[in-house]
Amino acid sequence: MDLKLDHYTEGDTEIVVVEGEIDVYTAPRLRELLIDLVNKGNFHLVVNMEKVEFLDSTGLGVLVGGLKRVRAHDGTLDLVCTQERILKIFRITGLTKVFGIHDSVREAIDKRSAK
């Protein structure tokens, strides 16, 4: 399975749509996109992982790296994920305490706006 990446802007938030597998082979593409978005001044990101079928430690590292990058600019990086097998990875690693994990893009944007 390959990795498909897309992104669009909603208000002051950049939505990154990820589909496929985030692994040692495909994660560098996601890393490049996140770095590019931050370098262009997008500090509030939502990564929509609804169609992610596989996530390994390299993919987790890319997401954590993206979070550190936006936080350096007082930004946010939230995730949209409802798939139990992917959520389990975040629970096991303790990353549910680090990332905001939401059921929809709308929920992620609304929660950040309410802060």
Disulfide bonds with the S-S distance in Angstrom:
none
